[in-house]
Amino acid sequence: MNLNISKYLLLMLVCGTLFGACKPIADKNKLYTYTLNGDTTADAYDEAVMVACIQGIMNRDTTQLYLLSDAHERPAYWLDTLSASGRWLESKERTAIATLEELVALAGKRIKGVIIWDPEVPASLNVATTLAGLEDGIVMSPKQADLYLDRWELPVIKDFRGMFTGQETGSKKNDAYRWAIREFLETGRCDPHWLCLYEDAYMTREKGDISYVVTRDWPVRNKSFVYDLSPWGDEKPLDDPDQRLGADLETYKLMLEAVLKLTKGEQMTEVAGFFSFPKYSNIPGYESKHDPVPTEWETVYLISPYNCYQNTVAHLCFNQSVHAQAPVRELRQGRPELKDPEAGKTYLCILMADYDSATPLYDFLPKHWNDSARGDIPLAWGINPNLIETYPDIIQYFYNTKSLNDFFTADASAAGYMNPNRIDSAYLPLFIDHNKRFYNRLDMSLSPMVLDWDEPTAAVKDAFTQFSPDGFATIVIDMHNNGGKAPEPHVWMDMPVMELLNNACNFSTPPQTARELSAAIPGAADQKPAYYFFRIVWTSPGQVIAALDELKKLRPELDIEVVDPYNFYHLFKSSTKG
């Protein structure tokens, strides 16, 4: 054969067709970017579903596809931040992909086919997403299937149209999830370390709300089970008003039981995502007898006995399948020099709280972290250590840029948001091992915001001494009116135990917050120092400092000192023992 002809044929074979145009071949040294246009239409929603599936497939074993958005600036912020000198994306060459067709061609044979979901059964979008992770497929609406199936020559892996009729449970929604539980969980096909509580298409697709669409690269990459169910058994959900009362809750428990059986008590399960506020709780325009906070607490109450913990707010969390692969090992934050307590002091510690889930860490914290007043006073920053599995590079960034006055603690409730009192005693050794692993990775030894329905049992306190020996605080809310109460401040096996004060959590203005802080401090300390640990949510250091200045004006009789969390607990322990 003529050498030139041979080279030509070889080139055409590499391109994927002897007579067609060359298809792009993904380069592992490049980071390809694709920009979502930000439209709030059903078509934009459907495109985002497809792109998220492709991203999860392409990023399963390496980092190749990064999503940007015309409507949301945070993905570009983190790409630029993590591409700076010395950071892990610095050497990645960026290449923009302009069209969906180019993106599909880039993914090539890694896409094994198409799963078509049924718009008549919005829950089928979640079932299709689960299957996409298991089969390396991309999820399409029927409209997309009509547009692209023939053009892209992709086989249909599964067509869910007309499949879920309500014959089994009287509810199309519950039929869909129960089928998925049998097919994907009871057979062991899904990874039981993850569950994804992602809002389905019921009221999001028509608004083009992609909050829990851009996150779907995560379950596709991790082969996770995706669902959207109500935790309430006494009220029918908005999206399925004709279901039998309690059907959602029954299906929820079937899913949790299947996951617990899969884990065999050898690992805990993260539930990533939040319940749908308008479908399952009372917000303006959507009537329900259950308010949002009780619905949040009921969800955690429900999942905790199954060794599950929540990563609650996880919407608009772009590119988790990229960030999760950052090469981050154990982190170190250091410890302050410890002081001796002084008579008559009123010691305060401030927890900059509620970075316990993906969205606050990814989207909210940068704004407050970049405040010019950060570092002026000691602050505790509550970041749940299990988030190292989702955004390790972002957590490392915060560790690398902390001041000597910034200290990281766990948030709600430890390495994941659960109710420790609801953990079965047989699984407390698993609970301890799980938390030890994450606390060690982030050099943490404090748990100042354990959320539960009653004060911690002796067994729970014993467990926390194994990974949180430097301090424990709790917020107790007894939603079921069973007599739950906060603990009296004490020291348990050398671990300080107290209540986290919640009255100033929602910051409005410095004077308002100062009044709330003051209300929790009954009077000036006598010879024995007084100790108050406050939770303040999603607020900048400068605002906190302004509130503390107002407090000092409001209460000039107090000898106030703001201390870091390590000294706070140490001083309390010294005073209590002394």
N, C-alpha and C positions, 0 to 999 in steps of 0.2 A: 504494500500500500504506500502511495505517495506520502511523505512525511508531513507535508503541509495539510493534506486532507485529513490525515490521522489526528493532527492537533485540532483541526476544526471540529471533527466529530466528537473528540473528547470534551471540547469546550461546550458543545451543545448538550452533551449528556450531563455535565456538571450543572448546566443551567436548568435541567429538568425536562427538557423537551427537545426533540431533534429539529423542529421547524418553528417553535414558538419563541416568544421573547424571553430573555434571561430573567430568572427569578432571583431576588436578593438572597444572600446567604448570611445568616446571623453570625457576627463576629463576637466571640466571648470577651474580647478586650474592649468592646464598645458598650456604652449605655445608650440604648435607643429610647427616644422620648416620643410620646404621643400626647397631643393636647386635646382634651375634651372642650367643646366649644361653649359650654355653659348655658345652652338653650334649655328652657324649662318646658319641653314638649315630650310626648310619648315616644317620638322617634329618637330624641336624644337619650332618653332613658334606656330604650332598647339597645342603642349603640353602646352605651356605657356598660350594660350587662355583658355584651359580647367581648368588649375590650378587657373588662375585668377578668373574664374567663381566660382569654388569651394570655393576659399578664400572669395569672397564676400558673399556667402551663409553662410559659417561657422561663419563669423564675423559680421553677421547682428545684433545680440543681445548681443554678448560677444566677447572677444578677444581670439581666439583659434589658428589661423593659420598665421604664419609669413614666408614670402618668403625670401630666401637667393639666392645668385647668384655666380657662379664661375667666372663670367666675370665682376661683379660690386661689389666694396667693401663697398659702402655706406650703404646698408641694415645691414651688420654685424657691421659696425661702430656705427650706431644708436642703434642697439639692445644691444651692450655692454655698450654704454654710458647711455642708459635709464634703464639698469639693475643694475647700480652702486648703492652703498649704499644710501638709502634715496629716490631713484627715483622709479617711479611707477611700473616698471616691475621687481623690485628687487626680489619679492617673487614668481614670476612665474617660475615653473620648466620647463626646456626646454626638449622636446622629439623630436628627429629627425625622420621624416618619409622618408623611403628610396625609395619607389617606388610609381608610380601612382596608382597601384592597392590598395596599403595600404591606400593611401590618399582617394580614392573613398570609400573604406570600412569604413574609419574613419568618413567621412561625412554621410554615411548611408542614412537613409530615408529622410534626409533633401534635398537630390537631388531628384527632382520629375520627371526628365526625361531629354531628349536630344533635342537640336535644331540644325539642320544640315544647315549650310550655303552653298551658291552656289559659288564656285570659279570662275564661269563665270560672276558673278556679285559681284565684291569685296565689294561694299557697303552693301551687304547682311550680311557681318560679323558684321557691326554695328547694323543693324536691329535685328540680332540674339542676340547680346549682350543685347540690350534693352529688348527683350523678356525674356532672361535668368533672368534678375532682377525681372521681373514681375511674372514669373512662377517658380522660383527657379530651373532653368534648367542649364545644362552645354552645351556650344557651341562646336560642333564637325565639322571638315571637313568631306567630304564623305569618305576619306581614313580612318579616325579615326572611323567613324561609322561602316565601314566594319570590323575593328579590334575589337571594344569593345562592340558594342550593344548587341550581343548575350552573350558574356562573362559576362557582368555586369547586364544583364537582366533589362535594363532600357527602358521605353517606349519612343517613339518619340513624343515630344510635337508639333514640327513643322518641316517640311522639305521644305526649300526654293528653292530647285533645280528646275529650269525651271519655277518658279513662276513669275519672273519679266522679261518681254519680250520686253519692250519698247512700248507696244501697247497704253498706256495712254498718254505718253509725247514724244515718239520718243526716249527715253533714258531709258535704263534698270536701271541705277543709280537713276534717278529721279523718276521712277516708284516705286522703292523700298522705297525711303524716303517718298513719298507722301502716299503710303499705310501705312507706319508706323505712319505718322502724323495723319491719320484718325483713325487708330486702337488704338494708344497709347496716343496721346495727346488730340485729340478732344473728346475722351471718358473719359479723366481725369485719366487714369491709371498711368501715370508717375508723379513723384514729380516735380512740375514746379519750384522748387528752384534751380534745377540743369539742365544744358545742358552740354554734353561732346563732345567737338570738337576733336575727335580722328581720326588720319589717318587710313584709311581702309587698306585692304590687297593688293591694286593695285600694289604697288612697294615695299612693305615691307616684304611680306611673302617669296618671292623668295630669299631675302637676309637674312632672319632670323632676321629681325630687330624688336625687341620686345619692342621698346621704348613706343609705345602706346598700348601695350598688357598687360604688367605688371600692368598698371593703371586700368584695367577693373574690378578689385575687387570693385572699387569706384562706378561706375554706377550700378553694380549688387547689391551691398549693399543698395544703395540709391534709386533704382528703377528709374534711370535717363534715359533720351533720349540721344542716341549716334548718331552723324552724322559727315559728312565730306563733306563740300560744299565750292564752291568758292564764295567770296563776289563780284566778278566782273561780270557786265552784258555786257561788251563790248569785251569779249574775251572768247573763249571756253577753258575749262580746259584740261590739258594734258591727264587726265585719261578718258575723254569722248569727243573726238574731233568731233564726229558726231552729238552731241546733237544740238538742236536748240539754237541759240545764246541767252544767258540770262536765260536758263532753270534752271541752278543751283541757280542763284539769286532769281528767282521766287519761287523756292522751299524753299530757305532760309527764305524768307519773310513769306511764309505760315506757316512755323514752328514757327517763332517769333510771328506771330499774334496768333497762337494757344496757345502759352505759356502765352502771355499777357492776353488773355481771361481767362485762368485757374487761373492766380494769382489774378484777379479781383482788381488789383491795391493795393493789401494788402501785397505783398512781392516783393523783387527784385530777379533776377535770375542770378546765377553765370554760366558763360560759361567757363568751365575748359578745357584747351588745346589750341593748336595753329593751324593755317592753315598749310597745307602741302606746304613747300617752293618749291619743284620741280614741284608740280602740278599746283600751282596758282601764282608763281612769278618767276622772272628772276634770276637764279643763274647759275654758270658755268655748261654747259652741258644741260641746260633746258631753251630754249628761251621763253621769255615772254616780253610783253611791260610794265609790271608792276614790279617794284623792290620790295624786301621784306618789307622795312619800309613802303612805301605807301600801301602795301597790309595789313600790320598790322593795320595801321591807318584807312583804309577803312572798315576793319572788325569792329573796335570799333565804327566808325561813323555809320555803319549799325545797330548795336545792341543797341546802347544807347537809342534811342527813345522808345524801348520796355522794358525799365527798366532792361536791362541786363548789366552786367559788366564782364570783362574778368579776369581770372586767366590764363595768357597766356601760358608760357612755363611750361608744366606739364608732359614732357616725363621722362621715367625712374624713376618715383615717386613710389617707392615700398611701399606696406603695408599701404596705406592711411586708409584702413578699420580698421587697428589696432590702428594707431596713433590717429585717430579722437576720439577714446573712452577714451583717457587719462582724468583723473579727474582734469581738470584745471579750476579754476574760474577766477575772475578778477585779473589782474596783476598790479603791482605797480613799477614804475621806478624812482619816485622822481623828484625834480626840483632843479636846481642850485641856488646859491645866485646871485641875479641880481646886475649888476654893473651900474655905471654912464658913459655916453660917454665922451671920451677925445678928445679934439680938435686935428686935424691933423692926427688922426689915420686912417689907412686903415683896416677895419674889414673884415675878411674873414670867411666864414662858408663852410664846406665841407659836401655834402650829399654823403654818401657811398651808391650808388643808385642801383636800379633795382632788389631788392629782393621782387618784387611785385607779384611774382608767385611761384608756388610750387617747380619747379626744382631749381631755384637759392637759395631758402631758404633751401631746403633739401640737395642739393648737392654742391653748390658753396660756400655758406657762411661759413661752417665749416673751410675751408682752410684759408680764410681771417681772420676769427674770432680768430683762434689759432695763429695768428702772434704775435711774442713776443713784438712788438712795440705798440700793441693795449693798449690804456690807457695813452700813452705819450702825446697826444694832444686831445682836445675835438673834437668829430666827431658825426655827425648825421647819423644814420643807417635807411635806408628806407625799412620798412617791411609793406606790406599791412595788415591791421588788420583783414580783412575777412579770412585770411589764418589760423586763430585760429580754424576755422571749420575743416580744413584739417590736420594740424600738430600742435595741441595745446601743446603737450609735447615738441616739438622741440623749439617752441617759448618760452615756459617757461624756457627751458635750457639756451637760450640766455639771458633772463632776469635775471636768477639766477647767471650767470657768468659774467655779465657786470661790467665794472669798473666805477668809478665816472665820467669818461670822455666819456662814451658811452651813447647816447641818441637815443631813437627810435621815428621815425616819420612815417607817412604814406608815401607811394611811389606813384606809378601811379594808380589812380589819387586821391583816398581816400580809402574807404573800398571797393576796386575793381577798375579796370581800365575801366573807361568810359569817355565820353565827357560830362561834366556837362551842357554845353550850349545846348546840344541836348536832355536833359531831358524835357519832357513836363511840363509846369508850373503847370498843375493839379496834377502832381506826385512829385513835389518838397517837400511837407510834408512827403511823403514816403521816398524820398531820404534822408531827414534830419534824420528821425527816424532810418533808416537803418544804417547810419553812426554814429549816436550817440551811438547806441548799441555796435558797434565794437570798436569805439574809447574809450568808457568807459571801456570795458573789458581789453584793453591794456594800459590804462592810457595815451592816446595820446591826443594832442591838437594842432598839427601842420600838415600842408599839403603843403610841399615844392615842390611837383612835379605834379601839376595838368596839364594834357595833354589835349589840346583843339585846335580848329581851329581858334579861335579868343579870344580876351581878355574877361574875365568873365563879364557877364551881371550884372546889379545891383541885379537882383533876385538871381543869383548864388552866388554872394558875400554875400548877406543876409543869404542865406542857410548855407554857410560855417562858418559864425560867430556863428552858433548854436552848432557846434561840433569842430571847429578848430579856436578858438578865438585868439590863440597866434601867428598865422602866416599862410600866404598863399603865394605860389609862383607858377608860371606857365611856361610851355614851349608851345609856340604857333607855330604851323606849318600849314599854310593854303594850304593844298594839292589841294583844288579845286579853288584856285586863286580868292577868293571872297573878298579880301581886309582885311583879318585877320591880326591883329597886337598884339604885346605884350603890357601889360598895363604899364603906367608910374608908378613908385614907389609912393605909397600913403598909407594912413591909412583910412580904411573903417569901420565905427562903432567900432573903437578901434582895428580892426584887420589889421596888416600890410599886404600890398599887393605889390608884386614885381615880377620880372622875375627871373626864375632859369636859370643861365648861362650854356649853353650846349657845348661850344666850346672845353672844355677839357675832355669831357665825356669818350672818348676811350683812355685809358692810354696805351702808348707805352713804353717810357723811362722817367725817371725823368726830363732830360733836355728838351725833347720834350713837356712834360706836362707843365713845367715851362714857356716855350715860349707861349703856348696857354693861360695859366693863365695871363701872362703879357699882351698879346694882348687885353684882356678884361678890363684892368685897364689903362685908358688913361693917367693919370698923378697923381702926388702926391696930396693928399688931402690938402685943405686949412684949415682954422679954423674949418670948418664944417667937421665931419668925413665922410668917404666914405664907402659904403657897397657893398659887392660882394658875392653872394651865388652861389657856383659851384657844378655841378653834376659830379661825377666820378664813373664809372661803374666797378664792380667786380674787385676791386683792394685791395691789402693788406695795412694796415695802414703804415707799414714801407716804402712802395713805395710812398705813399702820402706825408709822412714826408720828404722823399728825394727830392720830387718835390718842396715842399715848401721851403726847404733849397736852392735849385737851384734858385727859384724865388727871394729870398732875396739877393742872389749874383747878380742876373741879374738886380734887381731894388733896389739898396741900398738907393735911395732917399725916399723909401716908409717906413713908420712906420707901419709895418704889425703886426696885432694881430689876431690869429685864435681863434675864440670863439665858444661856443656851440650854438645850434640853438635857445634856449630860450633867451640867452643873445643877440644873433645877432638881433632877431626881436625886443626885448625890447630896445636895444640901438638905432636901426633904428627909432622906434616909438618915443622914447624920443627926438632924434635929429629933427625929422620931426615936432613934436608938439612944441618943444622948440623954 
